[in-house]
Amino acid sequence: MAQITRTLQCIVIFWPNLCVFKDIQTQKTIVYDPRRGKLYYLELTSTSSHQLAQAFSANKSEQLNLDSVLVVPTLNHNLLSVAQITRTLQCIVIFWPNLCVFKNIQTQKTIGYSPRRGKLYYLELTSTSSHQLAQAFSANKSADSEAWLWHKRPGHSSFGYLKKLLPKIFIKLSNSDFKCEVCELAKSHRVPFQISINKSPAPFMVIHSDVWDPENNKSLSDKRWFISFIDDHNRVTWICLMKSKSEVGSLFKQFHKMIATQYNFTIQVLRSDNGGEFISQELKQYLVNHGITHQTTCPYTPQQNGVAERKNRQLLEVVRASLFEAHMPSRYWGEAVIAAAYLINRLPSSALQFQTPLSVFHDAINTHTMSNLPSKVFRCTTFVHLHKPLRNKLEPRALKCVFVGYAQHQKGYRCYHPSTHKLYVTLDVIFHEHKMYYSTPEMISDEDNQGFL
């Protein structure tokens, strides 16, 4: 476009359903392009000087030669869809040789402009703009807002997974259409380790475990670490928060008894690193007494505990993405990691041929189905219904809270009220998923950094 306007000394005006090329001096229409679908198609007028046709012609012309034209045959999408902008905002877009202007159709008010720099036009919003143009580029206001919403609900899941889960939403969208800055900040990592192709043929034969330290950041419940237990067969993950690493032994005992009682299975192998919490005398003796083999990694070789390491990385990617986007205090990490495990257990895994861990788990074990609540955007604003004993007739019927996860042993959502430090577990809640409880970091007060009562 920049090349055409400068070469022909013309202006190009985009309407929602039409594009017109005019000579700058005479204002005579050179050519017009009717819109069909998402594209404008070139059609010459009978009185046209055919200058524009020569500009597009493959044959050389004595009157016009275009050079330095960039051709990218593999480029599938425009940097800016003028057709989408004009129809969504009901505006006109006028291209001059050195400037591009966006105007409201009815008011003729300029809502944005793009000065030309080199061979491109760069968008700049006016200070008095209504920000309509900025909203057109926002994920929540664009045609793909539903895809972005589903990307956020399960903790910034991969768009490749979402495309398989929700094909109707992504039928006209490509993975390359989405670039999430939060994911780049939260999920940046080194080249992955080589994945072992060996997998247990039955549940609970091998349990992978690891401990993570959030660097002295206490959770809302004053916990400082978490331990993960991952079933090698189906990749179902259990998370336990800890105040001290010395709790590892007792937590594994509880986990072992839960497996025996709830599922009537016996753990055969525990695989972990060489951390002191895993090689304590108490845990060693318990494993020997129950005939459980303890496999540990070689020194400085965390790759040998790859399943647990990768699972922790996946969990923390979801945690960081959730906390970064919502400007939440770091003390919410405990709630975030438990919510992340809940979601990951219900999301397809490439290690399971795109089945969910829970579906593989239930196929192998005849047991009660774990509760499955519809996923919601972590840390969004919620309004928890206050039942009659908690209010009088003139008080509000709901309490504004922040959504912090899913209950483990109840069928309900966990909503936290920072001012009173109370946690509510309920299904009587309204979600405002497009509105974060902490819209900016400055909204965080000292009370928000305190724990549960």
VOPAGU-2260 file (C-alpha; in pm, 1 decimal, decimal comma):
REM VOPAGU-2260
SITE   aa  ch    i         X         Y         Z
SITE  MET   A    0       0,0       0,0       0,0
SITE  ALA   A    1     281,5     239,6      83,1
SITE  GLN   A    2     442,2     161,8    -253,4
SITE  ILE   A    3     118,7     222,0    -450,0
SITE  THR   A    4      31,2     555,8    -285,8
SITE  ARG   A    5     379,6     698,3    -336,4
SITE  THR   A    6     429,9     563,0    -689,5
SITE  LEU   A    7      90,5     670,9    -825,6
SITE  GLN   A    8      56,0     979,5    -602,3
SITE  CYS   A    9    -289,6     864,4    -504,0
SITE  ILE   A   10    -494,2     818,6    -188,9
SITE  VAL   A   11    -665,3     492,4     -94,0
SITE  ILE   A   12    -990,3     502,7     106,4
SITE  PHE   A   13   -1120,4     185,7     273,2
SITE  TRP   A   14   -1490,9     169,1     363,5
SITE  PRO   A   15   -1649,3    -136,5     531,9
SITE  ASN   A   16   -1772,7    -264,4     193,0
SITE  LEU   A   17   -1560,2     -76,9     -63,3
SITE  CYS   A   18   -1210,0      48,9    -134,8
SITE  VAL   A   19   -1151,1     347,9    -364,3
SITE  PHE   A   20    -829,0     473,5    -527,6
SITE  LYS   A   21    -823,9     849,9    -611,2
SITE  ASP   A   22    -572,7    1078,5    -777,2
SITE  ILE   A   23    -437,9    1327,6    -520,1
SITE  GLN   A   24    -456,3    1633,8    -748,1
SITE  THR   A   25    -768,4    1569,6    -955,4
SITE  GLN   A   26    -957,5    1360,9    -693,8
SITE  LYS   A   27   -1062,4    1144,2    -987,8
SITE  THR   A   28   -1141,0     781,3    -907,8
SITE  ILE   A   29    -876,6     559,8   -1062,7
SITE  VAL   A   30   -1016,2     227,1    -949,3
SITE  TYR   A   31   -1236,9      70,3    -683,4
SITE  ASP   A   32   -1228,5    -264,6    -499,6
SITE  PRO   A   33   -1557,0    -418,8    -376,4
SITE  ARG   A   34   -1530,7    -625,3     -57,6
SITE  ARG   A   35   -1614,1    -995,2     -76,3
SITE  GLY   A   36   -1588,0   -1171,8     256,1
SITE  LYS   A   37   -1266,8   -1066,4     427,0
SITE  LEU   A   38   -1088,3    -938,9     113,6
SITE  TYR   A   39   -1110,0    -648,3    -130,6
SITE  TYR   A   40   -1100,4    -745,2    -501,2
SITE  LEU   A   41    -956,2    -513,8    -765,9
SITE  GLU   A   42   -1194,6    -397,5   -1042,7
SITE  LEU   A   43   -1104,6    -127,6   -1301,1
SITE  THR   A   44   -1361,3     139,2   -1396,8
SITE  SER   A   45   -1441,7     185,4   -1762,5
SITE  THR   A   46   -1303,2     541,4   -1751,1
SITE  SER   A   47    -993,4     444,5   -1558,7
SITE  SER   A   48    -653,7     556,0   -1677,2
SITE  HIS   A   49    -538,4     202,1   -1610,4
SITE  GLN   A   50    -243,2     328,7   -1407,7
SITE  LEU   A   51    -328,8      95,2   -1124,8
SITE  ALA   A   52    -364,2    -197,5   -1359,2
SITE  GLN   A   53     -15,6    -129,3   -1482,8
SITE  ALA   A   54     107,7    -124,2   -1125,4
SITE  PHE   A   55     -23,1    -477,8   -1075,4
SITE  SER   A   56      71,1    -608,1   -1416,5
SITE  ALA   A   57     349,1    -858,7   -1447,3
SITE  ASN   A   58     454,6    -701,9   -1774,8
SITE  LYS   A   59     675,4    -394,2   -1773,7
SITE  SER   A   60     517,2     -60,7   -1863,2
SITE  GLU   A   61     675,5     244,0   -2015,8
SITE  GLN   A   62     466,4     470,5   -1797,0
SITE  LEU   A   63     516,7     290,5   -1464,9
SITE  ASN   A   64     775,5      63,9   -1310,0
SITE  LEU   A   65     747,2     -66,2    -951,8
SITE  ASP   A   66    1067,9    -178,3    -787,7
SITE  SER   A   67    1166,4    -289,9    -435,9
SITE  VAL   A   68     835,6    -475,9    -403,0
SITE  LEU   A   69     845,9    -747,4    -136,4
SITE  VAL   A   70     671,7   -1076,2    -220,3
SITE  VAL   A   71     616,0   -1333,2      54,1
SITE  PRO   A   72     431,6   -1632,8     -98,4
SITE  THR   A   73     406,9   -1818,5     235,0
SITE  LEU   A   74     257,4   -1525,2     428,3
SITE  ASN   A   75     -98,6   -1626,7     518,4
SITE  HIS   A   76    -212,5   -1329,6     726,0
SITE  ASN   A   77    -184,8    -953,3     702,8
SITE  LEU   A   78      -9,5    -756,8     974,2
SITE  LEU   A   79    -331,8    -556,3    1003,1
SITE  SER   A   80    -666,1    -664,4     859,6
SITE  VAL   A   81    -812,9    -342,6     718,2
SITE  ALA   A   82   -1130,2    -528,1     617,0
SITE  GLN   A   83   -1181,8    -646,8     975,1
SITE  ILE   A   84   -1112,4    -302,9    1125,7
SITE  THR   A   85   -1349,6    -114,0     895,2
SITE  ARG   A   86   -1639,1    -351,1     957,5
SITE  THR   A   87   -1584,4    -396,7    1332,7
SITE  LEU   A   88   -1544,7     -25,6    1411,2
SITE  GLN   A   89   -1761,1     108,4    1125,9
SITE  CYS   A   90   -1480,4     340,5    1025,6
SITE  ILE   A   91   -1302,7     447,4     707,3
SITE  VAL   A   92    -927,9     414,3     654,9
SITE  ILE   A   93    -756,0     666,8     424,1
SITE  PHE   A   94    -405,0     596,5     295,3
SITE  TRP   A   95    -197,9     896,6     180,5
SITE  PRO   A   96     158,6     862,3      49,4
SITE  ASN   A   97     298,3     963,2     390,5
SITE  LEU   A   98       7,9     904,1     631,0
SITE  CYS   A   99    -282,1     671,9     709,6
SITE  VAL   A  100    -589,6     806,1     895,7
SITE  PHE   A  101    -872,3     617,0    1071,7
SITE  LYS   A  102   -1205,4     807,4    1093,0
SITE  ASN   A  103   -1546,0     727,7    1238,1
SITE  ILE   A  104   -1800,5     698,6     951,8
SITE  GLN   A  105   -2077,7     894,9    1121,6
SITE  THR   A  106   -1886,9    1163,0    1313,8
SITE  GLN   A  107   -1585,1    1184,7    1080,6
SITE  LYS   A  108   -1378,7    1208,5    1399,1
SITE  THR   A  109   -1020,9    1084,7    1372,3
SITE  ILE   A  110    -977,2     786,4    1604,1
SITE  GLY   A  111    -621,2     703,4    1503,8
SITE  TYR   A  112    -345,2     762,3    1253,6
SITE  SER   A  113     -41,5     581,9    1117,0
SITE  PRO   A  114     257,7     783,6     990,0
SITE  ARG   A  115     467,7     622,4     721,6
SITE  ARG   A  116     819,7     524,9     819,4
SITE  GLY   A  117    1015,3     374,0     537,9
SITE  LYS   A  118     790,1     120,5     365,0
SITE  LEU   A  119     538,8      66,4     644,9
SITE  TYR   A  120     263,4     255,7     825,8
SITE  TYR   A  121     291,5     252,8    1207,4
SITE  LEU   A  122     -22,8     283,8    1419,6
SITE  GLU   A  123     -36,6     571,1    1671,1
SITE  LEU   A  124    -349,1     656,9    1873,4
SITE  THR   A  125    -448,7    1019,4    1925,3
SITE  SER   A  126    -462,2    1148,7    2282,1
SITE  THR   A  127    -833,1    1230,2    2242,8
SITE  SER   A  128    -914,6     895,5    2092,0
SITE  SER   A  129   -1200,1     686,6    2227,5
SITE  HIS   A  130    -957,7     391,7    2219,4
SITE  GLN   A  131   -1188,0     203,2    1985,4
SITE  LEU   A  132    -896,1     127,6    1760,7
SITE  ALA   A  133    -690,4      -2,4    2052,3
SITE  GLN   A  134    -978,6    -228,9    2150,7
SITE  ALA   A  135    -990,0    -367,4    1798,0
SITE  PHE   A  136    -640,7    -502,9    1853,4
SITE  SER   A  137    -724,0    -629,0    2204,4
SITE  ALA   A  138    -780,4   -1005,1    2232,9
SITE  ASN   A  139   -1088,2    -962,7    2450,3
SITE  LYS   A  140   -1262,8    -733,7    2200,5
SITE  SER   A  141   -1164,2    -899,2    1876,0
SITE  ALA   A  142   -1328,7   -1182,2    1687,0
SITE  ASP   A  143   -1103,1   -1434,3    1858,6
SITE  SER   A  144   -1192,6   -1319,6    2211,4
SITE  GLU   A  145   -1359,1   -1652,7    2290,6
SITE  ALA   A  146   -1038,8   -1836,2    2202,4
SITE  TRP   A  147    -840,1   -1605,8    2430,5
SITE  LEU   A  148   -1092,2   -1660,8    2710,7
SITE  TRP   A  149   -1053,7   -2039,7    2683,5
SITE  HIS   A  150    -677,9   -1991,1    2672,1
SITE  LYS   A  151    -693,7   -1816,2    3010,4
SITE  ARG   A  152    -951,6   -2040,0    3181,9
SITE  PRO   A  153    -728,8   -2349,0    3217,1
SITE  GLY   A  154    -426,8   -2139,4    3313,4
SITE  HIS   A  155    -292,5   -2033,2    2970,9
SITE  SER   A  156    -303,1   -2371,6    2800,1
SITE  SER   A  157    -131,5   -2426,0    2467,1
SITE  PHE   A  158    -334,8   -2309,5    2166,8
SITE  GLY   A  159    -244,3   -2637,5    1996,1
SITE  TYR   A  160    -427,3   -2830,4    2269,4
SITE  LEU   A  161    -721,1   -2589,8    2265,7
SITE  LYS   A  162    -758,2   -2626,9    1888,8
SITE  LYS   A  163    -811,4   -3000,8    1935,6
SITE  LEU   A  164   -1036,3   -2953,9    2238,8
SITE  LEU   A  165   -1251,6   -2679,4    2083,9
SITE  PRO   A  166   -1233,7   -2722,4    1704,5
SITE  LYS   A  167   -1544,2   -2510,5    1640,2
SITE  ILE   A  168   -1382,5   -2202,8    1794,8
SITE  PHE   A  169   -1057,0   -2248,2    1604,3
SITE  ILE   A  170   -1209,5   -2352,8    1270,3
SITE  LYS   A  171   -1101,3   -2026,0    1105,7
SITE  LEU   A  172    -807,1   -1951,2    1332,7
SITE  SER   A  173    -446,7   -2062,8    1322,4
SITE  ASN   A  174    -203,8   -2113,7    1608,9
SITE  SER   A  175      12,6   -1846,4    1451,7
SITE  ASP   A  176    -267,7   -1592,4    1512,0
SITE  PHE   A  177    -199,5   -1599,9    1886,2
SITE  LYS   A  178     106,6   -1462,7    2061,2
SITE  CYS   A  179      59,4   -1446,6    2438,6
SITE  GLU   A  180     313,9   -1226,9    2613,9
SITE  VAL   A  181     217,5   -1372,3    2951,6
SITE  CYS   A  182     302,0   -1721,6    2823,4
SITE  GLU   A  183     637,2   -1598,0    2694,5
SITE  LEU   A  184     718,1   -1458,5    3038,8
SITE  ALA   A  185     587,0   -1758,8    3230,9
SITE  LYS   A  186     687,8   -2051,0    3008,2
SITE  SER   A  187    1029,2   -1958,8    2870,8
SITE  HIS   A  188    1259,8   -2258,4    2920,8
SITE  ARG   A  189    1561,6   -2440,1    2784,3
SITE  VAL   A  190    1560,1   -2722,2    2530,1
SITE  PRO   A  191    1369,9   -3015,5    2688,9
SITE  PHE   A  192    1538,3   -3333,9    2806,0
SITE  GLN   A  193    1499,1   -3651,1    2601,3
SITE  ILE   A  194    1175,9   -3820,8    2707,1
SITE  SER   A  195    1183,2   -4187,4    2803,9
SITE  ILE   A  196     952,7   -4410,2    2600,3
SITE  ASN   A  197     908,1   -4656,7    2888,4
SITE  LYS   A  198     586,2   -4628,2    3085,5
SITE  SER   A  199     429,0   -4838,0    3358,3
SITE  PRO   A  200     164,4   -5084,7    3232,1
SITE  ALA   A  201     -57,1   -5039,7    3541,2
SITE  PRO   A  202    -146,9   -4759,5    3783,8
SITE  PHE   A  203      71,9   -4687,3    4089,9
SITE  MET   A  204     355,0   -4920,4    3989,2
SITE  VAL   A  205     590,0   -4620,5    3978,7
SITE  ILE   A  206     533,2   -4289,8    4158,6
SITE  HIS   A  207     748,0   -3989,1    4069,0
SITE  SER   A  208     798,4   -3724,0    4334,2
SITE  ASP   A  209     971,6   -3390,0    4376,9
SITE  VAL   A  210     975,0   -3094,5    4617,6
SITE  TRP   A  211     965,1   -2730,9    4508,4
SITE  ASP   A  212    1075,7   -2428,8    4711,2
SITE  PRO   A  213     923,7   -2086,0    4625,1
SITE  GLU   A  214    1227,9   -1909,9    4775,8
SITE  ASN   A  215    1085,5   -1818,1    5115,3
SITE  ASN   A  216     749,4   -1698,5    4980,2
SITE  LYS   A  217     484,5   -1821,9    5221,3
SITE  SER   A  218     142,1   -1909,9    5088,2
SITE  LEU   A  219    -186,6   -1778,2    5228,3
SITE  SER   A  220    -192,8   -2083,4    5456,7
SITE  ASP   A  221     169,3   -2016,7    5570,4
SITE  LYS   A  222     309,6   -2307,8    5367,5
SITE  ARG   A  223     661,6   -2278,2    5222,3
SITE  TRP   A  224     699,5   -2584,0    4993,5
SITE  PHE   A  225     491,6   -2824,6    4794,2
SITE  ILE   A  226     550,2   -3190,0    4710,3
SITE  SER   A  227     412,7   -3355,8    4397,9
SITE  PHE   A  228     323,1   -3724,4    4346,8
SITE  ILE   A  229     279,5   -3829,8    3981,1
SITE  ASP   A  230     153,3   -4170,2    3867,6
SITE  ASP   A  231     380,8   -4292,7    3587,4
SITE  HIS   A  232      97,0   -4483,0    3419,3
SITE  ASN   A  233    -156,3   -4202,3    3373,2
SITE  ARG   A  234      28,8   -3884,0    3484,4
SITE  VAL   A  235    -238,4   -3794,1    3741,8
SITE  THR   A  236     -78,6   -3547,9    3983,8
SITE  TRP   A  237    -139,7   -3496,4    4355,1
SITE  ILE   A  238     -10,5   -3182,1    4529,0
SITE  CYS   A  239      49,9   -3129,9    4902,4
SITE  LEU   A  240     162,8   -2800,9    5058,3
SITE  MET   A  241     418,2   -2817,5    5341,5
SITE  LYS   A  242     545,7   -2588,5    5616,6
SITE  SER   A  243     869,0   -2785,9    5641,6
SITE  LYS   A  244    1057,9   -3035,3    5425,1
SITE  SER   A  245    1056,3   -3273,7    5719,9
SITE  GLU   A  246     688,6   -3342,4    5635,8
SITE  VAL   A  247     786,3   -3537,2    5320,6
SITE  GLY   A  248     800,7   -3871,2    5505,1
SITE  SER   A  249     462,3   -3832,4    5675,6
SITE  LEU   A  250     296,6   -3704,6    5357,7
SITE  PHE   A  251     420,7   -4004,2    5157,0
SITE  LYS   A  252     284,9   -4237,1    5427,7
SITE  GLN   A  253     -55,6   -4067,0    5401,2
SITE  PHE   A  254     -43,8   -4088,1    5021,9
SITE  HIS   A  255      50,6   -4458,2    5035,0
SITE  LYS   A  256    -238,7   -4536,5    5271,1
SITE  MET   A  257    -482,4   -4337,3    5056,0
SITE  ILE   A  258    -385,8   -4539,0    4747,3
SITE  ALA   A  259    -432,8   -4866,5    4933,4
SITE  THR   A  260    -766,3   -4765,8    5086,5
SITE  GLN   A  261    -931,0   -4580,8    4797,7
SITE  TYR   A  262    -803,3   -4783,1    4501,1
SITE  ASN   A  263    -675,8   -5112,8    4648,1
SITE  PHE   A  264    -337,5   -5076,5    4477,2
SITE  THR   A  265      16,2   -5104,1    4609,2
SITE  ILE   A  266     301,1   -4870,3    4518,8
SITE  GLN   A  267     601,1   -5067,5    4394,4
SITE  VAL   A  268     856,5   -4795,6    4313,8
SITE  LEU   A  269     913,7   -4442,1    4442,4
SITE  ARG   A  270    1135,0   -4236,5    4210,7
SITE  SER   A  271    1284,8   -3906,0    4334,7
SITE  ASP   A  272    1603,0   -3701,3    4342,9
SITE  ASN   A  273    1871,7   -3726,4    4611,2
SITE  GLY   A  274    1735,4   -3444,8    4826,3
SITE  GLY   A  275    1781,7   -3488,7    5198,6
SITE  GLU   A  276    1405,7   -3496,0    5253,8
SITE  PHE   A  277    1381,5   -3816,1    5044,1
SITE  ILE   A  278    1673,6   -4004,3    5198,2
SITE  SER   A  279    1582,2   -3952,3    5563,2
SITE  GLN   A  280    1611,9   -4257,0    5786,9
SITE  GLU   A  281    1239,1   -4246,0    5867,1
SITE  LEU   A  282    1133,0   -4266,7    5502,0
SITE  LYS   A  283    1398,6   -4527,6    5418,8
SITE  GLN   A  284    1274,1   -4756,7    5692,3
SITE  TYR   A  285     908,5   -4714,0    5589,9
SITE  LEU   A  286     989,0   -4803,6    5228,9
SITE  VAL   A  287    1184,2   -5112,7    5336,3
SITE  ASN   A  288     904,4   -5228,8    5567,3
SITE  HIS   A  289     647,7   -5205,9    5284,7
SITE  GLY   A  290     866,7   -5354,1    5012,6
SITE  ILE   A  291     878,9   -5032,6    4807,8
SITE  THR   A  292    1188,2   -4978,1    4594,0
SITE  HIS   A  293    1332,4   -4628,6    4617,8
SITE  GLN   A  294    1500,8   -4518,2    4294,3
SITE  THR   A  295    1701,0   -4195,6    4317,7
SITE  THR   A  296    1890,1   -3988,7    4061,9
SITE  CYS   A  297    2265,5   -3974,6    4027,7
SITE  PRO   A  298    2427,2   -3662,1    4177,5
SITE  TYR   A  299    2363,1   -3346,5    3970,9
SITE  THR   A  300    2149,1   -3539,1    3722,8
SITE  PRO   A  301    1790,0   -3410,0    3762,2
SITE  GLN   A  302    1714,7   -3537,0    3409,2
SITE  GLN   A  303    1677,1   -3886,9    3556,0
SITE  ASN   A  304    1374,3   -3761,7    3747,3
SITE  GLY   A  305    1240,3   -3612,1    3427,1
SITE  VAL   A  306     868,6   -3686,9    3475,5
SITE  ALA   A  307     855,5   -3497,2    3806,2
SITE  GLU   A  308    1079,8   -3217,0    3678,2
SITE  ARG   A  309     865,5   -3162,7    3368,4
SITE  LYS   A  310     546,5   -3179,1    3570,0
SITE  ASN   A  311     677,9   -2917,4    3812,7
SITE  ARG   A  312     775,7   -2697,5    3519,9
SITE  GLN   A  313     425,8   -2731,3    3373,0
SITE  LEU   A  314     266,6   -2652,1    3708,9
SITE  LEU   A  315     483,5   -2345,3    3763,6
SITE  GLU   A  316     421,8   -2216,1    3411,5
SITE  VAL   A  317      50,7   -2212,3    3487,5
SITE  VAL   A  318     113,6   -2055,8    3830,8
SITE  ARG   A  319     334,7   -1777,5    3696,0
SITE  ALA   A  320      97,6   -1701,3    3407,7
SITE  SER   A  321    -194,4   -1680,7    3651,6
SITE  LEU   A  322     -12,8   -1453,0    3896,9
SITE  PHE   A  323     151,6   -1227,8    3635,2
SITE  GLU   A  324    -159,9   -1146,8    3438,9
SITE  ALA   A  325    -372,1   -1079,4    3746,8
SITE  HIS   A  326    -108,2    -872,3    3935,2
SITE  MET   A  327    -165,2   -1100,6    4231,2
SITE  PRO   A  328      58,9   -1105,7    4540,4
SITE  SER   A  329     310,6   -1389,9    4548,9
SITE  ARG   A  330     137,9   -1530,4    4859,2
SITE  TYR   A  331    -130,7   -1672,7    4630,8
SITE  TRP   A  332     116,6   -1925,6    4486,3
SITE  GLY   A  333     -17,5   -2209,6    4704,2
SITE  GLU   A  334    -374,8   -2167,2    4581,0
SITE  ALA   A  335    -246,8   -2124,3    4225,9
SITE  VAL   A  336     -45,0   -2448,5    4222,6
SITE  ILE   A  337    -336,0   -2654,4    4360,4
SITE  ALA   A  338    -566,3   -2503,2    4096,4
SITE  ALA   A  339    -303,5   -2574,9    3830,5
SITE  ALA   A  340    -288,3   -2943,8    3927,7
SITE  TYR   A  341    -669,1   -2964,4    3915,7
SITE  LEU   A  342    -670,2   -2823,4    3561,7
SITE  ILE   A  343    -371,7   -3021,9    3429,6
SITE  ASN   A  344    -531,0   -3348,4    3544,6
SITE  ARG   A  345    -824,4   -3261,6    3320,0
SITE  LEU   A  346    -631,2   -3141,7    3014,4
SITE  PRO   A  347    -510,2   -3368,4    2729,8
SITE  SER   A  348    -148,4   -3480,1    2750,7
SITE  SER   A  349      79,3   -3559,2    2457,1
SITE  ALA   A  350     233,9   -3836,9    2670,5
SITE  LEU   A  351    -110,5   -4006,8    2675,9
SITE  GLN   A  352    -196,5   -3976,8    2304,3
SITE  PHE   A  353    -394,7   -3662,7    2380,2
SITE  GLN   A  354    -611,2   -3821,7    2647,3
SITE  THR   A  355    -658,9   -3655,4    2984,0
SITE  PRO   A  356    -481,3   -3808,2    3286,2
SITE  LEU   A  357    -811,7   -3857,2    3467,3
SITE  SER   A  358    -973,0   -4037,1    3173,1
SITE  VAL   A  359    -679,8   -4284,7    3154,5
SITE  PHE   A  360    -694,5   -4320,3    3532,4
SITE  HIS   A  361   -1066,8   -4401,1    3535,0
SITE  ASP   A  362   -1032,6   -4644,0    3243,8
SITE  ALA   A  363    -776,4   -4845,4    3441,3
SITE  ILE   A  364    -942,3   -4826,8    3783,5
SITE  ASN   A  365   -1306,2   -4892,9    3859,4
SITE  THR   A  366   -1361,1   -4611,9    4106,8
SITE  HIS   A  367   -1580,2   -4313,8    4179,1
SITE  THR   A  368   -1545,2   -4023,7    3937,5
SITE  MET   A  369   -1370,6   -3714,7    4071,2
SITE  SER   A  370   -1575,9   -3396,4    4055,7
SITE  ASN   A  371   -1540,0   -3188,7    3740,2
SITE  LEU   A  372   -1643,8   -2827,2    3778,1
SITE  PRO   A  373   -1644,3   -2599,7    3470,7
SITE  SER   A  374   -1311,1   -2417,3    3457,0
SITE  LYS   A  375   -1298,1   -2044,8    3528,9
SITE  VAL   A  376   -1028,0   -1779,6    3489,0
SITE  PHE   A  377    -809,9   -1797,3    3799,2
SITE  ARG   A  378    -795,3   -1470,9    4006,0
SITE  CYS   A  379   -1101,6   -1316,1    3836,9
SITE  THR   A  380   -1361,6   -1117,6    4030,9
SITE  THR   A  381   -1643,4   -1320,9    4183,7
SITE  PHE   A  382   -1958,5   -1237,5    4376,6
SITE  VAL   A  383   -2035,1   -1497,6    4643,7
SITE  HIS   A  384   -2398,3   -1523,0    4750,4
SITE  LEU   A  385   -2447,6   -1454,2    5120,5
SITE  HIS   A  386   -2707,0   -1681,8    5274,5
SITE  LYS   A  387   -2970,5   -1539,0    5508,5
SITE  PRO   A  388   -2788,9   -1619,6    5837,3
SITE  LEU   A  389   -2492,2   -1410,7    5714,7
SITE  ARG   A  390   -2683,6   -1089,6    5634,6
SITE  ASN   A  391   -2987,4    -885,1    5720,9
SITE  LYS   A  392   -3253,4    -758,6    5481,9
SITE  LEU   A  393   -3079,7    -427,3    5406,1
SITE  GLU   A  394   -2726,6    -557,9    5357,6
SITE  PRO   A  395   -2577,6    -667,9    5021,9
SITE  ARG   A  396   -2678,5   -1015,0    4910,5
SITE  ALA   A  397   -2334,6   -1096,4    4770,6
SITE  LEU   A  398   -1970,8   -1043,4    4864,9
SITE  LYS   A  399   -1701,3    -939,8    4615,6
SITE  CYS   A  400   -1417,3   -1194,5    4627,4
SITE  VAL   A  401   -1129,0   -1327,5    4419,4
SITE  PHE   A  402   -1147,3   -1675,8    4263,8
SITE  VAL   A  403    -857,8   -1890,7    4391,5
SITE  GLY   A  404    -937,2   -2245,0    4280,3
SITE  TYR   A  405   -1141,5   -2561,2    4318,6
SITE  ALA   A  406   -1222,9   -2751,4    4638,4
SITE  GLN   A  407   -1051,4   -3090,8    4669,9
SITE  HIS   A  408   -1307,8   -3271,1    4886,4
SITE  GLN   A  409   -1616,6   -3058,4    4821,3
SITE  LYS   A  410   -1806,1   -2973,7    4505,5
SITE  GLY   A  411   -1755,9   -2601,0    4497,6
SITE  TYR   A  412   -1534,7   -2310,1    4399,0
SITE  ARG   A  413   -1286,5   -2151,3    4639,0
SITE  CYS   A  414   -1331,9   -1773,7    4667,9
SITE  TYR   A  415   -1118,8   -1558,3    4897,9
SITE  HIS   A  416   -1219,8   -1226,8    5058,5
SITE  PRO   A  417    -893,2   -1038,3    5123,1
SITE  SER   A  418   -1038,2    -776,6    5359,8
SITE  THR   A  419   -1168,9   -1032,2    5609,3
SITE  HIS   A  420    -919,4   -1311,4    5516,9
SITE  LYS   A  421   -1207,9   -1557,1    5483,3
SITE  LEU   A  422   -1226,5   -1841,6    5232,1
SITE  TYR   A  423   -1564,4   -1941,3    5088,7
SITE  VAL   A  424   -1631,6   -2277,6    4921,5
SITE  THR   A  425   -1957,1   -2256,6    4729,0
SITE  LEU   A  426   -2142,8   -2311,1    4403,4
SITE  ASP   A  427   -2355,4   -2001,0    4465,3
SITE  VAL   A  428   -2115,3   -1764,2    4293,7
SITE  ILE   A  429   -2120,9   -1533,4    3990,7
SITE  PHE   A  430   -1797,7   -1499,4    3787,2
SITE  HIS   A  431   -1680,9   -1186,4    3604,9
SITE  GLU   A  432   -1409,1   -1360,7    3405,5
SITE  HIS   A  433   -1309,5   -1055,4    3202,6
SITE  LYS   A  434   -1239,9    -852,4    3517,3
SITE  MET   A  435    -942,1    -926,3    3739,7
SITE  TYR   A  436    -975,6    -860,5    4112,9
SITE  TYR   A  437    -637,4    -683,0    4112,2
SITE  SER   A  438    -638,9    -476,3    3793,6
SITE  THR   A  439    -303,2    -311,6    3879,4
SITE  PRO   A  440     -18,7    -393,8    4122,7
SITE  GLU   A  441     -92,3     -70,4    4310,5
SITE  MET   A  442    -426,2    -211,8    4427,7
SITE  ILE   A  443    -250,1    -464,9    4651,5
SITE  SER   A  444    -267,5    -361,9    5017,9
SITE  ASP   A  445     -96,7    -499,2    5327,8
SITE  GLU   A  446    -417,4    -687,5    5411,3
SITE  ASP   A  447    -398,3    -870,9    5078,2
SITE  ASN   A  448     -63,1   -1019,1    5180,8
SITE  GLN   A  449    -202,7   -1171,2    5498,8
SITE  GLY   A  450    -311,8   -1534,3    5521,5
SITE  PHE   A  451    -635,0   -1716,8    5597,6
SITE  LEU   A  452    -800,1   -1677,1    5933,0
